[in-house]
Amino acid sequence: MPTTPQVKDLSIAQQRNRVIDCDLLVIGSGASGLSAAVTAAFHGLRVVVVEKDPTFGGATAWSGGWAWVPGNPLAQRAGIHEDPQQPRQYLKHQLGERYNAERVDAFLDNGPHMVAFFENHTALQWADGNAIPDMHDKVPGAATQGHQVIAAPYDGRAMGRLIKRMRKTMKETSFFGMPIMAGADLGAFLSMTRSIKSFLHVSKRFLLHLRDLAVHGRAMHLVNGVALTGRLAKSAEDLGVLLIESAPARELLQADGRVIGARVDSPQGLTEIRASKGVVLAAGGFPNDLARRKQLFPRTPTGEEHLALPPTSCSGDGIRLGESAGGVLDTDVASPAAWAPVSQVVYADGSSGHFPHIIERGKPGVIGVLSTGKRFCNEADGYYDYTAAMVAAAPEGEEVASWLICDHRFQRRFGLGMSRPFPLPVGPAIRSGYLKTGNTLQALAAACDINVVNLMQTVDNFNRHARNGEDPEFGRGSTAYNRKMGDPLITRGNPCVAPIETGPFYAVKVRPGSFGTFAGLKTNGHAQVLDSSGHPIGGLYAVGTDMASVMGGFYPSGGINLGPALTFGYVAARHAAGVVEYEAPAP
């Protein structure tokens, strides 16, 4: 392993003069930025990471943490040997004219090496997520397994004092601040009232979490996005990377047509950071830039209609910095945003949050309807697909929104958004106005201002077929991805379909939101930012959602944000370090 210069003490001294010299400056501390920082430091570069927020982790810390990496070593060890051309075939059919062979090849060729690199040389260890199917299994090249990894659970105590500088799990997707890992952990929480094994697992997890809250004031069993950023941040610290929070970048430094650093508002004051190898933009795209949302997002006349999931600090800083150096925002994407259906949560203190409806839509006994009272899609399809269908189908002149509707049995078993399942009470969500209810469907329709005649017809038609486990209108439960999202305890029949018939009935309003943006700076296969002539700008890289999505604005599978984010962070750092050869994965 290369010896990395330990720059921290020197850099702190330099900060007193408000000047820092390093090799590579990374702006942003989500998965892509930390991937670049760790990779560059491993290869001998002096690295500084600046983060706008007072905590590290960016939008990644609020994510599920899944990374789509076909051909990853965990799949290989599990005996899943896929033809390398299969994911290319899948992406060619998914992306169509937006398929960029140079960037897709860079992603698919480097992804497995990225996973192996972190596994072999850093604190980032992986858990196998290869049983998750691609979202569109009728598309040639789609796989039912072998494409996903997730960071292994991490004990926050291993981070020492650094844990206090890390972003916590998103409030809306945690349970009293306790992150719940997708997969078996989440399955246990959803089945705790139907399985003694699950009940014991949940009880142990919660008791240990209460202990950590009492002792440490936060969750210490890190999973999902907080495990990924925690492991990466610890790796960066171990390699001597200087991590500076509360330090928004204001201006890029340039000389002779090359980017050589940036001016940053550090806690010590305006600081000039000189970076001999260049700057990596990893500031989280522009999901909270109202002006750009208004300009680029469909049916968003004021920009306020969109419920973005990333932190408010992800507001386009990296894009603007890239444009100031001659970079170009690529808006030729199928969608400018990574859509997700989101409900707005208003708390007792007047603050609000956003809940992503990822899990419950595929469970049996819930449907989505428009204000017309009619269904508009297969609810068990991917979150991007549900939201895109909602945007397209919502009546013109109305707010783009839909209602997820279920009966009492469903709500008590699976929950509905922020309204948690049994044994937690349903009353608080009703009293706050978040959850609408009615003893009859007619009463529920009135509470939600839904066309009552159409809703009655919709539910009656759905129930008639659902009793036989069928959905002839939209084919719910007909794909491998649908079934993966269904009730895991239903092993025979359709795990995605059940009638809605036992009052009281419940509904929650969902609107278009996103995990981030797909439009971003134009880059090449090395993650170098390109100018208007298509030439790379010396010393400037863009990764994560600051770079235009390699998926062309499509959403072929879960993890297609973080897989490329981690990979192109790795690619950009190796290019900056002058490393061109691959490291062979460990056997």
Secondary structure, DSSP 8 states (H G I E B T S, - for coil): -------HHHHHHHHHTTEEEEEEEEE--SHHHHHHHHHHHHTT--EEEE-SSSSB-GGGGGS--EEE-TT-HHHHHTT----THHHHHHHHHHHGGG--HHHHHHHHHHHHHHHHHHHHHSS--EEE-TT---S-TTSTT--SSS-EEEE--EEGGGGGGGGGGB----GGGEETTEE--TTHHHHHHHTTTT-HHHHHHHHHHHHHHHHHHHHHSS--EE-HHHHHHHHHHHHHHHTT-EEE-S--EEEEEEETTEEEEEEEEETTEEEEEEEEEEEEE-S--STT-HHHHHHHSTT-SSSTT-EE-S-TT-SSHHHHHHHHTT--EE--SS-SEEEEEEEEEE-TTS-EEEEE--SGGGSTTEEEE-TTS---S-TTS-HHHHHHHHHHHS-TTS---EEEEEEHHHHHHH-BTTB--TTS-SHHHHHTTSSEEESSHHHHHHHHT--HHHHHHHHHHHHHHHTTT--TTT-TT-SHHHHHHS-TT--SS-TT-----SSSEEEEEEEEEEEEES-EE-B-TT-EEE-TTS-EEEEEEE-GGGB--TTTT---STTTTHHHHHHHHHHHHHHHTT--S------
